[in-house]
Amino acid sequence: MDKDVFKGRGARISPKNPYLKREEVVLHQEGIDEEKHIERPVTKFYKENLVNALSKNDSPDLPLDYSVNPYQGCEHGCIYCYARNSHQYWGFDAGLGFETNIIVKHNIVEVLKKQFQKKNYQPKPIMLSGNTDCYQPAEKEFGLTRKILELCLQIGHPVSIITKNTLIQRDQDLLEKMATKGIVHVNFSINHLDNGLKALLEPRTATGNKKLELMQRFSEAGIPCGVMVAPIIPGLNSQDIAKIIELAAQAGALRAGYTVVRLNGSIKEIFQDWLYAHYPDRAEKVLHQIEQLHGGKVNDTEWGRRIKGEGPIADMIQQVFKVAVAKHMQGRKMPEYNFAHFMPTWQTKLF
């Protein structure tokens, strides 16, 4: 198939959804069935009515208890994205279906507002987003992320943002005001500095250099920023770890973190297809190194190991990361969140 069909997309296939009994294919008279994506995939949007806007994070590997996700599915097309599997629960596939069928939770702000106003609600920093990127291309059209930030600014609710997109620059005015109240952290996800790799690995995200430039702009404006080097894929982007941390420190980053890649569920099939298509010369080596991170398998569900890995390669990654952080970010840390401004009903406090 013509490579232009997949231009701007990460996945090249639409793997079978294990939760669906039916499978849509194109039937040819010759008896050969093909996946339905025979033309260039087009993005479609679906409105969803929410009952609950806060997603509870039960994983001990995640730093925050709650996340808010205005969109499900993501046009960024990051080939390794763990959120691909969750798209299957919505009736879509984890490959091209994840990138082209975007669920828009259009009433999320109203639902979130009601949850914040419940008498028994205890404010904790929320992650925006914990699943798909809240600044993906759909945000230009629907603006849900900005509305969530406006709500959190108004009631003084702390927010931690992570993104791969420089669309966040649009909301600098809100972020500056939130920073003065001590209720926002911004984290940029940067896992490589190779624009050629970006075009294949994360086709619709911003380049590493663009994110670093924006990080510096935000830092100079008083918005606390961090960098997430995630995920690290040995044999593809692991050589950039130290340089990313150095450049992020120069741009004002106050914190750095990392995760290693894991290929759970349908992501294994999607990633392998992508890897052999674009990097056939090193595909076997990359897959074997991923296996070495996760006890001999490319997938992993064991707490701790699934995020950082274990074994010689994991130790090497950790050492490179620690040395770089000690050299370039010694003594830095994100400011503590300030909960004193939280006032969900916008009423004047009585003394």
Beta strands, then each sheet from edge to edge (+ up, - down):
strand 1: 25-27
strand 2: 33-35
strand 3: 44-47
strand 4: 55-56
strand 5: 66-67
strand 6: 71-72
strand 7: 101-104
strand 8: 126-128
strand 9: 159-163
strand 10: 184-189
strand 11: 225-232
strand 12: 255-260
sheet 1: 1+ 2-
sheet 2: 3+ 7+ 6-
sheet 3: 4+ 5- 8- 9- 10- 11- 12-
end
